[in-house]
Amino acid sequence: MNPPLYHTMFKCMNLPVKRISLARESAVTIKNYARKCDIPFVMFKTEQRPGLVYAESRDEEALQKWASLVGNMEKMIFKCVLPPTRAPVRDDRPTKVYGERFKEFTSMTGFGEELVRRGLADWWRSNEAFKGKGSIG
């Protein structure tokens, strides 16, 4: 049996609508942090407010380290809306569902649909912080 899966989520507090290059630069930094901490999956919702960053790993300590790095970024302000915690999924669910390490979405709908594909439908639908922000079917 696999160890438990942990996940975390950040909301970007100052997504620059007119400066997409800054958001892209931050995404590169976040990806580099993920590589450094060996985080197997990170996804982004960019280009519209709110900006979101979601990550998951079976290594809770690595995920906490990554979350600390993201939370301390200087150019963009990321608020942790879900501290690293055990994800409500089956322990046998693979971390890399589709073999992709990084995914990016421009809509809340696409972001939510990916969470549903990853086995997090109930968690996503019940999360008060995101109600009314897009249909996930």
C-alpha positions as CSV (number, residue, x, y, z in Angstrom):
1,M,0.0,0.0,0.0
2,N,1.2,3.5,-0.8
3,P,1.8,6.1,1.9
4,P,-1.0,8.7,2.3
5,L,-1.3,11.5,-0.2
6,Y,-1.0,15.1,1.1
7,H,-2.1,18.3,-0.7
8,T,-1.9,22.0,-0.3
9,M,-3.4,25.1,-2.1
10,F,-2.5,28.7,-2.4
11,K,-4.4,31.7,-3.6
12,C,-2.5,34.5,-5.3
13,M,-3.4,37.7,-3.6
14,N,-2.1,40.1,-6.2
15,L,-2.4,38.4,-9.6
16,P,-1.3,41.1,-12.1
17,V,-4.0,41.2,-14.8
18,K,-1.9,43.6,-16.9
19,R,1.5,42.0,-16.1
20,I,1.0,38.3,-17.1
21,S,4.8,38.1,-17.4
22,L,5.1,38.5,-13.6
23,A,2.6,35.6,-13.1
24,R,4.6,33.5,-15.6
25,E,7.8,34.3,-13.8
26,S,6.3,33.2,-10.5
27,A,5.0,30.0,-12.1
28,V,8.6,29.2,-13.2
29,T,9.9,29.9,-9.6
30,I,7.1,27.6,-8.2
31,K,8.0,24.9,-10.6
32,N,11.7,25.2,-9.7
33,Y,10.7,24.9,-6.0
34,A,8.7,21.8,-6.9
35,R,11.7,20.2,-8.6
36,K,14.0,21.1,-5.7
37,C,11.5,19.5,-3.1
38,D,10.6,16.6,-5.4
39,I,6.9,17.5,-5.5
40,P,5.4,15.2,-8.2
41,F,2.3,17.3,-9.1
42,V,1.6,21.0,-9.2
43,M,-1.2,22.8,-11.1
44,F,-2.0,26.5,-11.6
45,K,-5.0,28.6,-12.5
46,T,-3.7,31.7,-14.0
47,E,-4.7,34.8,-16.1
48,Q,-7.8,35.5,-14.1
49,R,-8.4,36.2,-10.5
50,P,-8.2,34.4,-8.3
51,G,-4.8,32.8,-9.1
52,L,-4.5,29.4,-7.6
53,V,-1.7,26.9,-7.0
54,Y,-2.4,23.3,-6.0
55,A,0.2,20.6,-5.2
56,E,0.2,17.1,-3.9
57,S,2.8,14.6,-2.7
58,R,3.1,11.5,-0.7
59,D,6.0,13.1,1.2
60,E,4.4,15.4,3.8
61,E,7.7,16.9,4.9
62,A,8.7,17.8,1.3
63,L,5.3,19.3,0.7
64,Q,5.6,21.4,3.8
65,K,9.0,22.7,2.7
66,W,7.6,23.5,-0.8
67,A,4.6,25.3,0.8
68,S,7.0,27.4,3.0
69,L,9.0,28.4,-0.1
70,V,5.9,29.4,-2.0
71,G,4.4,31.3,1.0
72,N,7.6,33.3,1.3
73,M,7.9,34.5,-2.3
74,E,8.6,38.2,-2.6
75,K,7.2,39.3,-6.0
76,M,3.8,37.8,-5.6
77,I,1.8,37.3,-2.5
78,F,0.5,33.7,-2.0
79,K,-1.9,33.0,0.8
80,C,-2.1,29.4,1.9
81,V,-5.8,28.5,1.8
82,L,-5.2,24.8,2.5
83,P,-2.1,24.0,4.6
84,P,-0.4,20.7,3.8
85,T,-2.9,18.1,4.9
86,R,-3.9,14.5,4.1
87,A,-5.9,14.4,0.9
88,P,-9.3,12.7,1.1
89,V,-8.5,10.1,-1.6
90,R,-7.9,6.4,-1.7
91,D,-4.3,5.6,-0.7
92,D,-3.8,3.5,-3.8
93,R,-4.6,6.4,-6.2
94,P,-1.4,7.3,-8.1
95,T,0.1,10.7,-7.5
96,K,0.7,11.3,-11.2
97,V,-2.7,10.4,-12.5
98,Y,-1.8,11.2,-16.1
99,G,2.0,11.2,-15.8
100,E,2.1,15.1,-15.9
101,R,4.1,17.0,-13.3
102,F,2.7,20.5,-14.1
103,K,-0.7,21.6,-15.4
104,E,-2.0,25.0,-16.1
105,F,-5.6,26.3,-16.5
106,T,-7.0,29.7,-17.3
107,S,-10.4,29.0,-15.9
108,M,-11.8,27.8,-12.6
109,T,-13.9,25.2,-14.4
110,G,-10.8,23.5,-15.9
111,F,-9.0,23.7,-12.6
112,G,-12.0,22.1,-10.8
113,E,-12.5,19.4,-13.4
114,E,-8.8,18.4,-12.9
115,L,-9.4,18.0,-9.2
116,V,-12.5,15.9,-9.9
117,R,-10.3,13.7,-12.2
118,R,-7.8,13.3,-9.4
119,G,-10.5,11.9,-7.1
120,L,-11.2,15.1,-5.1
121,A,-14.7,15.9,-6.3
122,D,-16.3,15.9,-2.9
123,W,-13.5,17.9,-1.3
124,W,-13.7,20.5,-4.1
125,R,-17.4,20.8,-4.1
126,S,-17.6,21.3,-0.3
127,N,-14.7,23.8,0.0
128,E,-16.3,27.0,1.1
129,A,-13.4,29.2,-0.2
130,F,-14.3,28.3,-3.8
131,K,-18.1,28.0,-3.9
132,G,-19.6,29.9,-6.8
133,K,-16.3,30.3,-8.6
134,G,-17.0,27.9,-11.4
135,S,-18.9,24.8,-12.3
136,I,-17.1,21.5,-11.9
137,G,-20.0,19.4,-13.1
